[in-house]
C-alpha cells in the first residue's frame, strides 16, 4: 500500500483514499485497542478507581505530547504542499524544523509537569480516592512523553510522504508492546498502577525507535546534519498551522478538566469512571472515520499545492461519503451492543448501571460528524490556518465546554451527556456552511 508523493496527484482518488485510509485506520485501531485494553486491564485487575486515575492523567500527558502531533500535522501541511509544488528542499528543511520544535517544546512542558505535578493532578481532576492511583500512574508516564511527542510528529510526516503502511506499523508496534507488558507487570508481577504506567512508557519508546529507523532507511526526506537548524520563516509557517491542532488538543484538555470536575461534583468518582469508559470508546469505535480523515489530509494537501482543485473537491466528496456510512454503521452497533460493551470494562454495579445510557447519548450524532471532521481537515490541508482553527475549535471550544458548564445545572449528570450530540450538530452545521462556500468560490477551477 505504499504510495509515492507524486502518485497523490495522479492516481484514482478512491484507490488513493483506500491506500491511505486503511493503514491509518488500522493504526488508529491498534492505538485505540491499546488504550482500550489498558483500561480494561486496570479496571479488571486493579479496580474501577484505576480507570478514573487513567482518565485524569492521560489527558495531561496527551496535552504535552500533542505538541508533537501539532507540529507534525501542521508541518506536514507545509511539507505536502512543498512536495506537490516540486520543492523537495523545503520539504526536508520543514522536517528538520519539526524535529527541533517538537524536542524543545515537549522538554519544556515535561519539566513543568514534573515540578508542578501535585497542582497539575488536582487541576485535571484528581480528587478524593482518585489521587493516590493517579499519582502512582503519573511519574513513569511523564518522563516518556518526549518520545511520544517525537513519535506523533514523525508519524504525521510519514503519512505526508504517502507511506501510510509504515505509519500504521508505528502505531501497531507500541500497542502490542503495551498489551504484553501490561499482562506481565500488572497480572503476573502485581505492580499495580506503577506497572501499568511503566508498560505504557516502554511502549512509547518502542514507537520512537521504529520512527527513527524509518527516517534513516526508508524515507524520501534524506535529512543531513546541516538541516538541523531553525529556519524562522518555516518555523512561522509550521507554527501557524500547528496552532490549529495544538489549540484543539488544548481545548480537549480544558474539556477534560471541566468534565472531570463537573462529573465528580454531580456524580462522584463513579461518574469519572463512566466518562473514562466512554472516552476510550470514542476513539476505538470511530477509528475508521478518523482513519479516513488521516488519509484525506496528504491527498488534499498535495493536490491543493499542485493547484488541482478538481481532485481536491473529489477527495472531499468521497471522504465524507465513506466516513458518514461507516459512522452510521458504528452508531447502530453501539445501540445494539451497549450493555455488552460496558460489561467488558468493569464489574462495578454502579458503573454498569450508569454507563449504557450515557454512551448512547454521547454517540447520538455520530452519523453526521464526517462533515465536521473532513471540513476542518480540508482547511488545514489547504494551509488556511484561521478557518481551520475556527472549525477545529467549534465543537469542543464554542459549544461542548459551555454546554457542559450550563446544562448540568438544570439536568444534573444527564446534562453533561446530552451536551455531546448537541455540540456535534451545531459544529457540523457551521462547518458545512464554510466548506460549501469554499467549494463554490475557491475550488471552482484548476
Secondary structure, DSSP 8 states (H G I E B T S, - for coil): ----TGGGGTS-HHHHHHHHHHHHHHHHHHHHHHHHHHHHHHHHHT-HHHHHHHHHHHHHHHHHHHHHHHHHHHHHHHHHHHHHTT-HHHHHHHHHHHHHHHHHHHHHHHHHHHHTHHHHHHHTT--TTHHHHHHHHHHHHHTTHHHHHHHHHHHHHHHHTT-HHHHHHHHHHHHHHHHHHHIIIIIIS--HHHHHHHHHHHHHHHHHHHHHHHHHHT-S----GGG-S--HHHHHHHHHHHHHHHHHHHHHHHHHHHHHHHHHHHH-HHHHHHHHHHHHHHHHHTHHHHHHHHHHHHHHHHHHHTT-HHHHHHHHHHHHHHHHHHHHHHHHHHHHSHHHHHHTT---HHHHHHHHHHHHHHTTTGGGHHHHHHHHHHHHHTT-HHHHHHHHHIIIIIIIHHHHHHHHHHHTHHHHHHHHHHHHHHHHHHHHHHHHHHHHHTTT--
